[in-house]
Amino acid sequence: VAALGGPLGLLWSALAPDVPVLVTDGGLVFAEAQPEQPVAGDGWFVLLAVPFGALVAVVGWRLRSVRGTAGLLALTVGALAAGPLAWWLGRRVGLADFEAAASAAPSGSVLGHPADLRVLEADWWPPTLSGVPVVPALAVAVTYTVLAAWSRYPSLRP
């Protein structure tokens, strides 16, 4: 499940809009007074992460041998890894080209900064991750729990 974060990140980077930035003598600033593209990047990630998580949960549910708490835990932990991987990979697509263009661009140029997440908190120590990258795990947990609640078999296996 964690490895599926790669294609999710590539899809997100393809769909999320670039943020127009203006090159100034003092650095980069937003080209518009109130840009909506930074929020759209988060929105696109959520719009892709919810169906991703639901699909992972349904496929995991269909594997009858791993149903129950162990299946829920395995899928949720995998999705917890897939979200940050998708964010990391998706934000890297086009970033090197942007940085090269920004360093060579004259003052007054408008460039498109690749999408990034704004609603995010990530620290290595102590390990902390919250915000939009955990949406796939939330979707997995909710979908899997609903499937278990609607199961007509108490053991969750027919």
HELIX and SHEET records of a PDB file:
HELIX    1   1 ALA A    2  LEU A    4  5                                   3    
HELIX    2   2 GLY A    5  LEU A   15  1                                  11    
HELIX    3   3 GLN A   37  ARG A   62  1                                  26    
HELIX    4   4 ARG A   64  VAL A   66  5                                   3    
HELIX    5   5 THR A   69  ARG A   92  1                                  24    
HELIX    6   6 LEU A   95  ALA A  104  1                                  10    
HELIX    7   7 VAL A  132  VAL A  134  5                                   3    
HELIX    8   8 VAL A  135  ALA A  149  1                                  15    
SHEET    1   A 3 GLY A  27  PHE A  30  0                                        
SHEET    2   A 3 VAL A  19  THR A  24 -1                                        
SHEET    3   A 3 VAL A 110  HIS A 113 -1                                        
SHEET    1   B 2 LEU A 120  ASP A 123  0                                        
SHEET    2   B 2 THR A 128  GLY A 131 -1                                        
END                                                                             
